[in-house]
Amino acid sequence: MYNLILVLATGVTTVGNYTNINSCQAALAQFHKQNVTAACVQQPSPEQSMAQARVIMQNFMKIMEEK
């Protein structure tokens, strides 16, 4: 899954979700034609998100044990 994001003066906003990089890049090209700063960003898989959460929790537990 890919998100199409726009970079604006006020921040970053998601304007679309795509199942593959090719469809995201096709939409991205339309924004680039208008000189809009945009990018396709891959969303982490559920497995990647869980692994990241596990690392965060392990680090938190280490900090709490030190106190």
CHARMM internal coordinates of N, CA and C (Angstrom, degrees):
IC EDIT
DIST 1 N 1 CA 1.4452
DIST 1 CA 1 C 1.5187
ANGL 1 N 1 CA 1 C 107.86
DIST 1 C 2 N 1.3217
ANGL 1 CA 1 C 2 N 116.01
DIHE 1 N 1 CA 1 C 2 N 137.91
DIST 2 N 2 CA 1.4598
ANGL 1 C 2 N 2 CA 122.51
DIHE 1 CA 1 C 2 N 2 CA -179.50
DIST 2 CA 2 C 1.5216
ANGL 2 N 2 CA 2 C 109.87
DIHE 1 C 2 N 2 CA 2 C -127.26
DIST 2 C 3 N 1.3220
ANGL 2 CA 2 C 3 N 115.40
DIHE 2 N 2 CA 2 C 3 N 141.83
DIST 3 N 3 CA 1.4585
ANGL 2 C 3 N 3 CA 121.74
DIHE 2 CA 2 C 3 N 3 CA 174.77
DIST 3 CA 3 C 1.5149
ANGL 3 N 3 CA 3 C 108.38
DIHE 2 C 3 N 3 CA 3 C -106.04
DIST 3 C 4 N 1.3161
ANGL 3 CA 3 C 4 N 115.74
DIHE 3 N 3 CA 3 C 4 N 137.29
DIST 4 N 4 CA 1.4625
ANGL 3 C 4 N 4 CA 121.44
DIHE 3 CA 3 C 4 N 4 CA 171.34
DIST 4 CA 4 C 1.5154
ANGL 4 N 4 CA 4 C 106.47
DIHE 3 C 4 N 4 CA 4 C -95.69
DIST 4 C 5 N 1.3291
ANGL 4 CA 4 C 5 N 115.47
DIHE 4 N 4 CA 4 C 5 N 119.47
DIST 5 N 5 CA 1.4655
ANGL 4 C 5 N 5 CA 119.65
DIHE 4 CA 4 C 5 N 5 CA -178.10
DIST 5 CA 5 C 1.5201
ANGL 5 N 5 CA 5 C 110.21
DIHE 4 C 5 N 5 CA 5 C -116.32
DIST 5 C 6 N 1.3183
ANGL 5 CA 5 C 6 N 115.00
DIHE 5 N 5 CA 5 C 6 N 148.75
DIST 6 N 6 CA 1.4615
ANGL 5 C 6 N 6 CA 122.69
DIHE 5 CA 5 C 6 N 6 CA 174.30
DIST 6 CA 6 C 1.5171
ANGL 6 N 6 CA 6 C 108.16
DIHE 5 C 6 N 6 CA 6 C -110.53
DIST 6 C 7 N 1.3186
ANGL 6 CA 6 C 7 N 115.71
DIHE 6 N 6 CA 6 C 7 N 139.18
DIST 7 N 7 CA 1.4564
ANGL 6 C 7 N 7 CA 121.21
DIHE 6 CA 6 C 7 N 7 CA 175.94
DIST 7 CA 7 C 1.5213
ANGL 7 N 7 CA 7 C 106.81
DIHE 6 C 7 N 7 CA 7 C -102.32
DIST 7 C 8 N 1.3230
ANGL 7 CA 7 C 8 N 115.18
DIHE 7 N 7 CA 7 C 8 N 113.70
DIST 8 N 8 CA 1.4633
ANGL 7 C 8 N 8 CA 121.87
DIHE 7 CA 7 C 8 N 8 CA -176.99
DIST 8 CA 8 C 1.5253
ANGL 8 N 8 CA 8 C 109.85
DIHE 7 C 8 N 8 CA 8 C -113.33
DIST 8 C 9 N 1.3045
ANGL 8 CA 8 C 9 N 116.95
DIHE 8 N 8 CA 8 C 9 N 168.29
DIST 9 N 9 CA 1.4641
ANGL 8 C 9 N 9 CA 121.14
DIHE 8 CA 8 C 9 N 9 CA 177.50
DIST 9 CA 9 C 1.5257
ANGL 9 N 9 CA 9 C 111.15
DIHE 8 C 9 N 9 CA 9 C -61.19
DIST 9 C 10 N 1.3294
ANGL 9 CA 9 C 10 N 116.59
DIHE 9 N 9 CA 9 C 10 N -29.11
DIST 10 N 10 CA 1.4601
ANGL 9 C 10 N 10 CA 121.11
DIHE 9 CA 9 C 10 N 10 CA -177.24
DIST 10 CA 10 C 1.5202
ANGL 10 N 10 CA 10 C 113.42
DIHE 9 C 10 N 10 CA 10 C -93.43
DIST 10 C 11 N 1.3380
ANGL 10 CA 10 C 11 N 118.30
DIHE 10 N 10 CA 10 C 11 N -4.47
DIST 11 N 11 CA 1.4660
ANGL 10 C 11 N 11 CA 120.88
DIHE 10 CA 10 C 11 N 11 CA -179.94
DIST 11 CA 11 C 1.5171
ANGL 11 N 11 CA 11 C 111.41
DIHE 10 C 11 N 11 CA 11 C 145.41
DIST 11 C 12 N 1.3157
ANGL 11 CA 11 C 12 N 114.17
DIHE 11 N 11 CA 11 C 12 N -162.52
DIST 12 N 12 CA 1.4621
ANGL 11 C 12 N 12 CA 122.10
DIHE 11 CA 11 C 12 N 12 CA -179.29
DIST 12 CA 12 C 1.5207
ANGL 12 N 12 CA 12 C 108.42
DIHE 11 C 12 N 12 CA 12 C -112.35
DIST 12 C 13 N 1.3317
ANGL 12 CA 12 C 13 N 116.13
DIHE 12 N 12 CA 12 C 13 N 137.70
DIST 13 N 13 CA 1.4590
ANGL 12 C 13 N 13 CA 119.86
DIHE 12 CA 12 C 13 N 13 CA 179.05
DIST 13 CA 13 C 1.5234
ANGL 13 N 13 CA 13 C 110.34
DIHE 12 C 13 N 13 CA 13 C -135.47
DIST 13 C 14 N 1.3263
ANGL 13 CA 13 C 14 N 116.21
DIHE 13 N 13 CA 13 C 14 N 144.14
DIST 14 N 14 CA 1.4624
ANGL 13 C 14 N 14 CA 122.08
DIHE 13 CA 13 C 14 N 14 CA 176.96
DIST 14 CA 14 C 1.5178
ANGL 14 N 14 CA 14 C 108.70
DIHE 13 C 14 N 14 CA 14 C -86.90
DIST 14 C 15 N 1.3389
ANGL 14 CA 14 C 15 N 116.39
DIHE 14 N 14 CA 14 C 15 N 130.23
DIST 15 N 15 CA 1.4570
ANGL 14 C 15 N 15 CA 120.00
DIHE 14 CA 14 C 15 N 15 CA -179.10
DIST 15 CA 15 C 1.5266
ANGL 15 N 15 CA 15 C 112.94
DIHE 14 C 15 N 15 CA 15 C -117.18
DIST 15 C 16 N 1.3325
ANGL 15 CA 15 C 16 N 117.40
DIHE 15 N 15 CA 15 C 16 N -4.66
DIST 16 N 16 CA 1.4615
ANGL 15 C 16 N 16 CA 118.60
DIHE 15 CA 15 C 16 N 16 CA 178.89
DIST 16 CA 16 C 1.5109
ANGL 16 N 16 CA 16 C 112.15
DIHE 15 C 16 N 16 CA 16 C -170.61
DIST 16 C 17 N 1.3361
ANGL 16 CA 16 C 17 N 115.66
DIHE 16 N 16 CA 16 C 17 N 154.89
DIST 17 N 17 CA 1.4628
ANGL 16 C 17 N 17 CA 123.13
DIHE 16 CA 16 C 17 N 17 CA 176.30
DIST 17 CA 17 C 1.5199
ANGL 17 N 17 CA 17 C 108.16
DIHE 16 C 17 N 17 CA 17 C -123.49
DIST 17 C 18 N 1.3215
ANGL 17 CA 17 C 18 N 116.37
DIHE 17 N 17 CA 17 C 18 N 133.02
DIST 18 N 18 CA 1.4588
ANGL 17 C 18 N 18 CA 121.62
DIHE 17 CA 17 C 18 N 18 CA -176.27
DIST 18 CA 18 C 1.5229
ANGL 18 N 18 CA 18 C 109.98
DIHE 17 C 18 N 18 CA 18 C -132.35
DIST 18 C 19 N 1.3193
ANGL 18 CA 18 C 19 N 115.20
DIHE 18 N 18 CA 18 C 19 N 147.33
DIST 19 N 19 CA 1.4681
ANGL 18 C 19 N 19 CA 119.64
DIHE 18 CA 18 C 19 N 19 CA -177.56
DIST 19 CA 19 C 1.5149
ANGL 19 N 19 CA 19 C 112.87
DIHE 18 C 19 N 19 CA 19 C -81.20
DIST 19 C 20 N 1.3410
ANGL 19 CA 19 C 20 N 118.14
DIHE 19 N 19 CA 19 C 20 N -20.80
DIST 20 N 20 CA 1.4611
ANGL 19 C 20 N 20 CA 119.41
DIHE 19 CA 19 C 20 N 20 CA 178.54
DIST 20 CA 20 C 1.5244
ANGL 20 N 20 CA 20 C 110.49
DIHE 19 C 20 N 20 CA 20 C -141.49
DIST 20 C 21 N 1.3216
ANGL 20 CA 20 C 21 N 114.66
DIHE 20 N 20 CA 20 C 21 N 161.70
DIST 21 N 21 CA 1.4605
ANGL 20 C 21 N 21 CA 120.72
DIHE 20 CA 20 C 21 N 21 CA -175.35
DIST 21 CA 21 C 1.5231
ANGL 21 N 21 CA 21 C 112.34
DIHE 20 C 21 N 21 CA 21 C -65.82
DIST 21 C 22 N 1.3282
ANGL 21 CA 21 C 22 N 117.59
DIHE 21 N 21 CA 21 C 22 N -33.30
DIST 22 N 22 CA 1.4656
ANGL 21 C 22 N 22 CA 119.94
DIHE 21 CA 21 C 22 N 22 CA -178.07
DIST 22 CA 22 C 1.5217
ANGL 22 N 22 CA 22 C 112.21
DIHE 21 C 22 N 22 CA 22 C -64.24
DIST 22 C 23 N 1.3120
ANGL 22 CA 22 C 23 N 117.79
DIHE 22 N 22 CA 22 C 23 N -43.76
DIST 23 N 23 CA 1.4642
ANGL 22 C 23 N 23 CA 119.86
DIHE 22 CA 22 C 23 N 23 CA 179.37
DIST 23 CA 23 C 1.5236
ANGL 23 N 23 CA 23 C 111.16
DIHE 22 C 23 N 23 CA 23 C -68.85
DIST 23 C 24 N 1.3173
ANGL 23 CA 23 C 24 N 116.72
DIHE 23 N 23 CA 23 C 24 N -35.08
DIST 24 N 24 CA 1.4619
ANGL 23 C 24 N 24 CA 120.14
DIHE 23 CA 23 C 24 N 24 CA 177.25
DIST 24 CA 24 C 1.5252
ANGL 24 N 24 CA 24 C 110.07
DIHE 23 C 24 N 24 CA 24 C -65.82
DIST 24 C 25 N 1.3129
ANGL 24 CA 24 C 25 N 117.23
DIHE 24 N 24 CA 24 C 25 N -43.64
DIST 25 N 25 CA 1.4606
ANGL 24 C 25 N 25 CA 120.47
DIHE 24 CA 24 C 25 N 25 CA -179.47
DIST 25 CA 25 C 1.5257
ANGL 25 N 25 CA 25 C 112.39
DIHE 24 C 25 N 25 CA 25 C -67.42
DIST 25 C 26 N 1.3215
ANGL 25 CA 25 C 26 N 117.10
DIHE 25 N 25 CA 25 C 26 N -30.15
DIST 26 N 26 CA 1.4656
ANGL 25 C 26 N 26 CA 119.89
DIHE 25 CA 25 C 26 N 26 CA 176.05
DIST 26 CA 26 C 1.5288
ANGL 26 N 26 CA 26 C 110.27
DIHE 25 C 26 N 26 CA 26 C -65.10
DIST 26 C 27 N 1.3159
ANGL 26 CA 26 C 27 N 116.84
DIHE 26 N 26 CA 26 C 27 N -43.45
DIST 27 N 27 CA 1.4656
ANGL 26 C 27 N 27 CA 120.59
DIHE 26 CA 26 C 27 N 27 CA 177.24
DIST 27 CA 27 C 1.5277
ANGL 27 N 27 CA 27 C 110.48
DIHE 26 C 27 N 27 CA 27 C -68.80
DIST 27 C 28 N 1.3108
ANGL 27 CA 27 C 28 N 116.18
DIHE 27 N 27 CA 27 C 28 N -37.38
DIST 28 N 28 CA 1.4599
ANGL 27 C 28 N 28 CA 121.70
DIHE 27 CA 27 C 28 N 28 CA 178.74
DIST 28 CA 28 C 1.5280
ANGL 28 N 28 CA 28 C 111.07
DIHE 27 C 28 N 28 CA 28 C -59.27
DIST 28 C 29 N 1.3143
ANGL 28 CA 28 C 29 N 116.44
DIHE 28 N 28 CA 28 C 29 N -40.40
DIST 29 N 29 CA 1.4676
ANGL 28 C 29 N 29 CA 120.93
DIHE 28 CA 28 C 29 N 29 CA -179.36
DIST 29 CA 29 C 1.5228
ANGL 29 N 29 CA 29 C 111.62
DIHE 28 C 29 N 29 CA 29 C -59.25
DIST 29 C 30 N 1.3273
ANGL 29 CA 29 C 30 N 117.04
DIHE 29 N 29 CA 29 C 30 N -34.54
DIST 30 N 30 CA 1.4641
ANGL 29 C 30 N 30 CA 120.47
DIHE 29 CA 29 C 30 N 30 CA 178.89
DIST 30 CA 30 C 1.5293
ANGL 30 N 30 CA 30 C 111.56
DIHE 29 C 30 N 30 CA 30 C -64.98
DIST 30 C 31 N 1.3162
ANGL 30 CA 30 C 31 N 116.17
DIHE 30 N 30 CA 30 C 31 N -38.14
DIST 31 N 31 CA 1.4725
ANGL 30 C 31 N 31 CA 119.33
DIHE 30 CA 30 C 31 N 31 CA 177.81
DIST 31 CA 31 C 1.5233
ANGL 31 N 31 CA 31 C 110.65
DIHE 30 C 31 N 31 CA 31 C -71.36
DIST 31 C 32 N 1.3210
ANGL 31 CA 31 C 32 N 116.54
DIHE 31 N 31 CA 31 C 32 N -38.72
DIST 32 N 32 CA 1.4719
ANGL 31 C 32 N 32 CA 119.40
DIHE 31 CA 31 C 32 N 32 CA 179.63
DIST 32 CA 32 C 1.5255
ANGL 32 N 32 CA 32 C 111.37
DIHE 31 C 32 N 32 CA 32 C -64.93
DIST 32 C 33 N 1.3303
ANGL 32 CA 32 C 33 N 117.84
DIHE 32 N 32 CA 32 C 33 N -32.70
DIST 33 N 33 CA 1.4639
ANGL 32 C 33 N 33 CA 120.87
DIHE 32 CA 32 C 33 N 33 CA 176.66
DIST 33 CA 33 C 1.5236
ANGL 33 N 33 CA 33 C 111.04
DIHE 32 C 33 N 33 CA 33 C -60.95
DIST 33 C 34 N 1.3313
ANGL 33 CA 33 C 34 N 116.40
DIHE 33 N 33 CA 33 C 34 N -28.91
DIST 34 N 34 CA 1.4633
ANGL 33 C 34 N 34 CA 122.00
DIHE 33 CA 33 C 34 N 34 CA -179.23
DIST 34 CA 34 C 1.5304
ANGL 34 N 34 CA 34 C 111.60
DIHE 33 C 34 N 34 CA 34 C -94.64
DIST 34 C 35 N 1.3465
ANGL 34 CA 34 C 35 N 116.23
DIHE 34 N 34 CA 34 C 35 N 11.15
DIST 35 N 35 CA 1.4718
ANGL 34 C 35 N 35 CA 122.62
DIHE 34 CA 34 C 35 N 35 CA -178.93
DIST 35 CA 35 C 1.5253
ANGL 35 N 35 CA 35 C 112.99
DIHE 34 C 35 N 35 CA 35 C 59.63
DIST 35 C 36 N 1.3289
ANGL 35 CA 35 C 36 N 115.97
DIHE 35 N 35 CA 35 C 36 N 36.11
DIST 36 N 36 CA 1.4594
ANGL 35 C 36 N 36 CA 122.03
DIHE 35 CA 35 C 36 N 36 CA 176.53
DIST 36 CA 36 C 1.5275
ANGL 36 N 36 CA 36 C 107.82
DIHE 35 C 36 N 36 CA 36 C -98.74
DIST 36 C 37 N 1.3247
ANGL 36 CA 36 C 37 N 116.44
DIHE 36 N 36 CA 36 C 37 N 132.84
DIST 37 N 37 CA 1.4565
ANGL 36 C 37 N 37 CA 120.25
DIHE 36 CA 36 C 37 N 37 CA 177.89
DIST 37 CA 37 C 1.5242
ANGL 37 N 37 CA 37 C 108.49
DIHE 36 C 37 N 37 CA 37 C -76.38
DIST 37 C 38 N 1.3316
ANGL 37 CA 37 C 38 N 115.21
DIHE 37 N 37 CA 37 C 38 N 119.26
DIST 38 N 38 CA 1.4630
ANGL 37 C 38 N 38 CA 120.99
DIHE 37 CA 37 C 38 N 38 CA -177.46
DIST 38 CA 38 C 1.5233
ANGL 38 N 38 CA 38 C 108.78
DIHE 37 C 38 N 38 CA 38 C -148.51
DIST 38 C 39 N 1.3410
ANGL 38 CA 38 C 39 N 115.60
DIHE 38 N 38 CA 38 C 39 N 163.61
DIST 39 N 39 CA 1.4627
ANGL 38 C 39 N 39 CA 120.36
DIHE 38 CA 38 C 39 N 39 CA 179.63
DIST 39 CA 39 C 1.5184
ANGL 39 N 39 CA 39 C 110.17
DIHE 38 C 39 N 39 CA 39 C -156.12
DIST 39 C 40 N 1.3253
ANGL 39 CA 39 C 40 N 114.77
DIHE 39 N 39 CA 39 C 40 N 155.97
DIST 40 N 40 CA 1.4588
ANGL 39 C 40 N 40 CA 121.63
DIHE 39 CA 39 C 40 N 40 CA 171.70
DIST 40 CA 40 C 1.5247
ANGL 40 N 40 CA 40 C 107.68
DIHE 39 C 40 N 40 CA 40 C -98.37
DIST 40 C 41 N 1.3220
ANGL 40 CA 40 C 41 N 116.67
DIHE 40 N 40 CA 40 C 41 N 127.94
DIST 41 N 41 CA 1.4604
ANGL 40 C 41 N 41 CA 122.30
DIHE 40 CA 40 C 41 N 41 CA -177.43
DIST 41 CA 41 C 1.5200
ANGL 41 N 41 CA 41 C 108.58
DIHE 40 C 41 N 41 CA 41 C -123.65
DIST 41 C 42 N 1.3270
ANGL 41 CA 41 C 42 N 116.14
DIHE 41 N 41 CA 41 C 42 N 127.99
DIST 42 N 42 CA 1.4651
ANGL 41 C 42 N 42 CA 119.92
DIHE 41 CA 41 C 42 N 42 CA 179.77
DIST 42 CA 42 C 1.5224
ANGL 42 N 42 CA 42 C 109.85
DIHE 41 C 42 N 42 CA 42 C -76.67
DIST 42 C 43 N 1.3327
ANGL 42 CA 42 C 43 N 115.59
DIHE 42 N 42 CA 42 C 43 N 133.19
DIST 43 N 43 CA 1.4505
ANGL 42 C 43 N 43 CA 120.89
DIHE 42 CA 42 C 43 N 43 CA 175.94
DIST 43 CA 43 C 1.5196
ANGL 43 N 43 CA 43 C 108.34
DIHE 42 C 43 N 43 CA 43 C -80.18
DIST 43 C 44 N 1.3244
ANGL 43 CA 43 C 44 N 118.04
DIHE 43 N 43 CA 43 C 44 N 142.73
DIST 44 N 44 CA 1.4639
ANGL 43 C 44 N 44 CA 118.92
DIHE 43 CA 43 C 44 N 44 CA 176.63
DIST 44 CA 44 C 1.5254
ANGL 44 N 44 CA 44 C 110.56
DIHE 43 C 44 N 44 CA 44 C -68.52
DIST 44 C 45 N 1.3204
ANGL 44 CA 44 C 45 N 115.51
DIHE 44 N 44 CA 44 C 45 N 148.12
DIST 45 N 45 CA 1.4604
ANGL 44 C 45 N 45 CA 120.17
DIHE 44 CA 44 C 45 N 45 CA 176.84
DIST 45 CA 45 C 1.5251
ANGL 45 N 45 CA 45 C 108.60
DIHE 44 C 45 N 45 CA 45 C -72.17
DIST 45 C 46 N 1.3296
ANGL 45 CA 45 C 46 N 118.00
DIHE 45 N 45 CA 45 C 46 N 163.00
DIST 46 N 46 CA 1.4689
ANGL 45 C 46 N 46 CA 119.56
DIHE 45 CA 45 C 46 N 46 CA 176.48
DIST 46 CA 46 C 1.5323
ANGL 46 N 46 CA 46 C 111.95
DIHE 45 C 46 N 46 CA 46 C -57.09
DIST 46 C 47 N 1.3241
ANGL 46 CA 46 C 47 N 116.91
DIHE 46 N 46 CA 46 C 47 N -35.40
DIST 47 N 47 CA 1.4617
ANGL 46 C 47 N 47 CA 120.50
DIHE 46 CA 46 C 47 N 47 CA 179.36
DIST 47 CA 47 C 1.5256
ANGL 47 N 47 CA 47 C 111.04
DIHE 46 C 47 N 47 CA 47 C -66.26
DIST 47 C 48 N 1.3411
ANGL 47 CA 47 C 48 N 116.40
DIHE 47 N 47 CA 47 C 48 N -41.60
DIST 48 N 48 CA 1.4607
ANGL 47 C 48 N 48 CA 120.31
DIHE 47 CA 47 C 48 N 48 CA 178.04
DIST 48 CA 48 C 1.5260
ANGL 48 N 48 CA 48 C 110.73
DIHE 47 C 48 N 48 CA 48 C -65.19
DIST 48 C 49 N 1.3145
ANGL 48 CA 48 C 49 N 116.48
DIHE 48 N 48 CA 48 C 49 N -39.35
DIST 49 N 49 CA 1.4676
ANGL 48 C 49 N 49 CA 120.46
DIHE 48 CA 48 C 49 N 49 CA 179.14
DIST 49 CA 49 C 1.5207
ANGL 49 N 49 CA 49 C 110.93
DIHE 48 C 49 N 49 CA 49 C -64.72
DIST 49 C 50 N 1.3161
ANGL 49 CA 49 C 50 N 116.92
DIHE 49 N 49 CA 49 C 50 N -41.03
DIST 50 N 50 CA 1.4686
ANGL 49 C 50 N 50 CA 120.42
DIHE 49 CA 49 C 50 N 50 CA 178.87
DIST 50 CA 50 C 1.5276
ANGL 50 N 50 CA 50 C 111.08
DIHE 49 C 50 N 50 CA 50 C -66.58
DIST 50 C 51 N 1.3166
ANGL 50 CA 50 C 51 N 117.68
DIHE 50 N 50 CA 50 C 51 N -40.48
DIST 51 N 51 CA 1.4664
ANGL 50 C 51 N 51 CA 120.98
DIHE 50 CA 50 C 51 N 51 CA 178.73
DIST 51 CA 51 C 1.5263
ANGL 51 N 51 CA 51 C 110.32
DIHE 50 C 51 N 51 CA 51 C -62.98
DIST 51 C 52 N 1.3214
ANGL 51 CA 51 C 52 N 116.41
DIHE 51 N 51 CA 51 C 52 N -41.38
DIST 52 N 52 CA 1.4599
ANGL 51 C 52 N 52 CA 120.11
DIHE 51 CA 51 C 52 N 52 CA 178.18
DIST 52 CA 52 C 1.5314
ANGL 52 N 52 CA 52 C 110.84
DIHE 51 C 52 N 52 CA 52 C -65.14
DIST 52 C 53 N 1.3141
ANGL 52 CA 52 C 53 N 117.51
DIHE 52 N 52 CA 52 C 53 N -42.20
DIST 53 N 53 CA 1.4641
ANGL 52 C 53 N 53 CA 121.43
DIHE 52 CA 52 C 53 N 53 CA 178.36
DIST 53 CA 53 C 1.5321
ANGL 53 N 53 CA 53 C 110.29
DIHE 52 C 53 N 53 CA 53 C -62.23
DIST 53 C 54 N 1.3280
ANGL 53 CA 53 C 54 N 116.69
DIHE 53 N 53 CA 53 C 54 N -39.91
DIST 54 N 54 CA 1.4677
ANGL 53 C 54 N 54 CA 121.07
DIHE 53 CA 53 C 54 N 54 CA 179.36
DIST 54 CA 54 C 1.5283
ANGL 54 N 54 CA 54 C 110.52
DIHE 53 C 54 N 54 CA 54 C -61.87
DIST 54 C 55 N 1.3245
ANGL 54 CA 54 C 55 N 117.30
DIHE 54 N 54 CA 54 C 55 N -43.89
DIST 55 N 55 CA 1.4658
ANGL 54 C 55 N 55 CA 121.21
DIHE 54 CA 54 C 55 N 55 CA 179.20
DIST 55 CA 55 C 1.5248
ANGL 55 N 55 CA 55 C 110.52
DIHE 54 C 55 N 55 CA 55 C -63.02
DIST 55 C 56 N 1.3197
ANGL 55 CA 55 C 56 N 116.74
DIHE 55 N 55 CA 55 C 56 N -43.03
DIST 56 N 56 CA 1.4639
ANGL 55 C 56 N 56 CA 120.72
DIHE 55 CA 55 C 56 N 56 CA 178.97
DIST 56 CA 56 C 1.5248
ANGL 56 N 56 CA 56 C 110.60
DIHE 55 C 56 N 56 CA 56 C -61.21
DIST 56 C 57 N 1.3239
ANGL 56 CA 56 C 57 N 116.65
DIHE 56 N 56 CA 56 C 57 N -44.39
DIST 57 N 57 CA 1.4738
ANGL 56 C 57 N 57 CA 120.28
DIHE 56 CA 56 C 57 N 57 CA 179.98
DIST 57 CA 57 C 1.5228
ANGL 57 N 57 CA 57 C 111.50
DIHE 56 C 57 N 57 CA 57 C -66.07
DIST 57 C 58 N 1.3248
ANGL 57 CA 57 C 58 N 117.50
DIHE 57 N 57 CA 57 C 58 N -39.73
DIST 58 N 58 CA 1.4646
ANGL 57 C 58 N 58 CA 120.31
DIHE 57 CA 57 C 58 N 58 CA 178.79
DIST 58 CA 58 C 1.5267
ANGL 58 N 58 CA 58 C 110.48
DIHE 57 C 58 N 58 CA 58 C -63.51
DIST 58 C 59 N 1.3225
ANGL 58 CA 58 C 59 N 116.83
DIHE 58 N 58 CA 58 C 59 N -42.90
DIST 59 N 59 CA 1.4616
ANGL 58 C 59 N 59 CA 120.17
DIHE 58 CA 58 C 59 N 59 CA 177.59
DIST 59 CA 59 C 1.5202
ANGL 59 N 59 CA 59 C 111.63
DIHE 58 C 59 N 59 CA 59 C -64.04
DIST 59 C 60 N 1.3062
ANGL 59 CA 59 C 60 N 116.83
DIHE 59 N 59 CA 59 C 60 N -39.26
DIST 60 N 60 CA 1.4593
ANGL 59 C 60 N 60 CA 121.57
DIHE 59 CA 59 C 60 N 60 CA 177.70
DIST 60 CA 60 C 1.5304
ANGL 60 N 60 CA 60 C 110.49
DIHE 59 C 60 N 60 CA 60 C -62.39
DIST 60 C 61 N 1.3229
ANGL 60 CA 60 C 61 N 116.30
DIHE 60 N 60 CA 60 C 61 N -44.14
DIST 61 N 61 CA 1.4737
ANGL 60 C 61 N 61 CA 120.44
DIHE 60 CA 60 C 61 N 61 CA -179.83
DIST 61 CA 61 C 1.5240
ANGL 61 N 61 CA 61 C 110.24
DIHE 60 C 61 N 61 CA 61 C -63.85
DIST 61 C 62 N 1.3215
ANGL 61 CA 61 C 62 N 119.32
DIHE 61 N 61 CA 61 C 62 N -38.92
DIST 62 N 62 CA 1.4627
ANGL 61 C 62 N 62 CA 121.78
DIHE 61 CA 61 C 62 N 62 CA 178.02
DIST 62 CA 62 C 1.5209
ANGL 62 N 62 CA 62 C 110.63
DIHE 61 C 62 N 62 CA 62 C -62.62
DIST 62 C 63 N 1.3167
ANGL 62 CA 62 C 63 N 116.33
DIHE 62 N 62 CA 62 C 63 N -42.43
DIST 63 N 63 CA 1.4594
ANGL 62 C 63 N 63 CA 120.19
DIHE 62 CA 62 C 63 N 63 CA 179.81
DIST 63 CA 63 C 1.5239
ANGL 63 N 63 CA 63 C 110.31
DIHE 62 C 63 N 63 CA 63 C -64.53
DIST 63 C 64 N 1.3197
ANGL 63 CA 63 C 64 N 117.41
DIHE 63 N 63 CA 63 C 64 N -41.91
DIST 64 N 64 CA 1.4654
ANGL 63 C 64 N 64 CA 121.48
DIHE 63 CA 63 C 64 N 64 CA -178.83
DIST 64 CA 64 C 1.5160
ANGL 64 N 64 CA 64 C 111.08
DIHE 63 C 64 N 64 CA 64 C -67.62
DIST 64 C 65 N 1.3325
ANGL 64 CA 64 C 65 N 118.06
DIHE 64 N 64 CA 64 C 65 N -34.69
DIST 65 N 65 CA 1.4642
ANGL 64 C 65 N 65 CA 120.96
DIHE 64 CA 64 C 65 N 65 CA 178.71
DIST 65 CA 65 C 1.5263
ANGL 65 N 65 CA 65 C 111.60
DIHE 64 C 65 N 65 CA 65 C -68.19
DIST 65 C 66 N 1.3315
ANGL 65 CA 65 C 66 N 117.07
DIHE 65 N 65 CA 65 C 66 N -30.18
DIST 66 N 66 CA 1.4526
ANGL 65 C 66 N 66 CA 121.26
DIHE 65 CA 65 C 66 N 66 CA -179.77
DIST 66 CA 66 C 1.5090
ANGL 66 N 66 CA 66 C 112.19
DIHE 65 C 66 N 66 CA 66 C -72.37
DIST 66 C 67 N 1.3024
ANGL 66 CA 66 C 67 N 118.38
DIHE 66 N 66 CA 66 C 67 N -22.68
DIST 67 N 67 CA 1.4728
ANGL 66 C 67 N 67 CA 121.76
DIHE 66 CA 66 C 67 N 67 CA -177.11
DIST 67 CA 67 C 1.4951
ANGL 67 N 67 CA 67 C 112.63
DIHE 66 C 67 N 67 CA 67 C -87.70
END
COOR INIT
IC SEED 1 N 1 CA 1 C
IC BUILD
